[in-house]
Amino acid sequence: MIRIPSKSEILEWIAQNPTKAAKRDIAKAFGIKGAARIDLKRLLKELEDEGKLTKRRASYRDAEDLPPVSVLEITGPDADGDLFARPLEWNGQGAEPVILMLSRDGDPALGKGDRILGRLTVDKTEHHSHTARMIRRIGSNPLRILGVFRAGSEGGRVVPVDKGADKEWTVAADATGGAKDGELVEAEQSGPKGRMGLPKARIIARLGDPSAPRAVSLIAIHQHGIPDHFPDAVVAEADAAKPAGLKGRKDLRDMPLITIDPWDARDHDDACYVEADPDPKNADGFIIWVAIADVAHYVTPGSELDIEARKRGNSTYFPDRVVPMLPDRLSGDLCSLHEGVERACLAVAMRIDASGNLIDHTFHRGLMKSVASLNYEEVQDAMDGRANDKVAPLMDDVIRPIYAAYDALVRAREKRQPLELDLPERQIVLGDDGKVSSVNFKERLDAHRLIEEFMVLANVAAAETLIAKKSPLLFRVHEEPNSDKLDALREVAHAAGLVLAKGQVLKTAHLNRLLAQAKDTENAELVNIATLRSMTQAYYNPENFGHFGLSLRAYAHFTSPIRRYADLIVHRALIATHGWGKDGLSPWDVEHLPDTAKLISDTERRSMVAERDTTDRYLAAFLSDRIGAEMTGRISGIAKFGVFVKLDETGADGMIPIRNLGREYFHYDADSQTLMGADTGLMISLGQRVTVKLAEATPVTGGLIVELLSIDDRAVPRGPMRGRGKPARRKAGSSRKKAAKIARKVKRTRR
């Protein structure tokens, strides 16, 4: 009896013999004759239907192009010593690509037969078609630590910066990597315990001074306990993952979906496309398609990947690195919607009317192929009449319909009245040396806003669908401000001569009216900051308490399962309720939804604090060589122990300790958020324009200490020494009245 090969054996043979892919070649290779050819034909047809093969004339080829991150096998050096590799996941047509390996300092030595995960770049020459840099060696996932190197007579030691680590690591003389005593280093375990029972290590990265900018994010990672090392079992599962096929999916490969992301995006997890609604009953309406990477296909309930992703909760982003929720094999490859590469997705088609109202929506589990990976700036330039060669062909059929649908959604947004805060986002730009080269404020473009509106609409559709199907899920909850925070906001508004009425059920429209009153005035930023501070922290919950800030009754995160575990739960719920497979929401998931909600809400806050601390340290390092410089800013916070100033140029927060304000006693009024000098009568209140001198900048802590020079262009009076420590000469309540009457006419500075 003739043995029929398995599908995996057929795919492997085709990958190894790309020039012999006709059916007769395959039959000959496996000794298939006579009636057995019918079974072979059936298998090839199934592989074609699954999207794993594509038929061209009389031969078969793998359907997909070489992905940007791929598993490679080292084929060895050539006569000139250049190292080459072959892709183990070659899914293209024609001759197998030849890949030139580009090594960097610190990369391990590679030999023939080694397998690595590599990041590919197209570089067609006479001798190779791609270049690759190693991400890591497969099958090698050594433990890493961050620590301070202490040199010794026979190498040295690494003292971990993590407080939880109680053991040092020994480093042999030939494994120090040139590290100097006192340097911050990253090391990986290189062998079992050695002398004195300490693990052996080798230095893989020298980070220099522990207070230097390049070390900042690593310190934050360890300080806040953010897991940055994937266990071996997790990496093994990710490495074993294969691209999903078409079976059981809606074929969306001919739909011109595009991704629009920041120019420096590390992954692409959402794509969109808009078409006019053909239904004559919905004149001038649209169908908005949003496709999201199908992470649930690869991260199944109870798997090692799932356990680790839940533990991490989300990805954490720093100016110089990202700590991903999923290994790079998934987050940077199989679950990233790269241009021209087939990718599994969950997609939603949303019908809106001419006024932007959501009429209905349907979800699909599909297979897509992005026609272009674009960035916000080039899309906006194209709409402004400056289309580049990549965007120009997409203008009529893809870009303009997207903007037309966005215009309709803007009308619906204006009616819904979500909270309209105007607080520019700060962006730290690092140079090649890892130091801060500039601090910019991101420009808000319509290209940014339309993607946000599409994602909000998709999240609403997911929540509504799962509620209708009575499915368990995790909601994104944002409750309205409590009374104490609202009273504090009213105090700020009152001091600025504005009104936030009492005695009514608070709606975002009321806050928007306050923000509109402050717009284009000297108090605009102050009121925006105070409004933001009055908000409660958003969180995840199995129960639906609505989303106050977005003015939505139900909201669930659906659009970023690469970087948020909550979205993965929502994907699984959609899969389960639609009967799309066995990788949907599991009984364990449902039982532990409250615990999961608490866990990922906590990890989200942990990431936010780590990212904020890192930003503070980078800014302190950036400003450390400007001690003594004069800077302008605005008072952003007042406490009993001092005053906080937000600096115009960088948006950094400096502090003026109370002891540095002058020689007099300052009375603190918590209600009006003011400080008043007992002798001079100097009133310090929120929003005042100030000039300060930078006195201290401490990169290790991110602290900035400034000295107050002037307030509202008036030099700061210095009270007599005898006044220091005396109580206020005025009645305490008078400070509130004084604060309410202060008129500040200073040009608003955007920061």
PyMOL commands that set and color helices and strands:
alter all, ss='L'
color gray80, all
select helices_A, chain A and resi 7-16+23-29+36-49+173-175+195-197+213-223+232-240+280-282+295-297+304-312+328-334+376-383+392-416+446-468+483-495+508-518+524-534+565-578+587-591+593-626+658-660+721-723+734-741
alter helices_A, ss='H'
color red, helices_A
select strands_A, chain A and resi 53-56+59-62+69-77+83-87+99-101+115-122+130-137+144-152+155-160+169-171+184-193+199-208+250-252+258-261+270-276+286-293+316-317+322-323+342-352+358-369+372-375+426-430+436-441+475-477+539-541+630-639+642-647+653-657+666-669+674-677+683-685+689-698+703-711+714-715
alter strands_A, ss='S'
color yellow, strands_A
deselect
rebuild
show_as cartoon
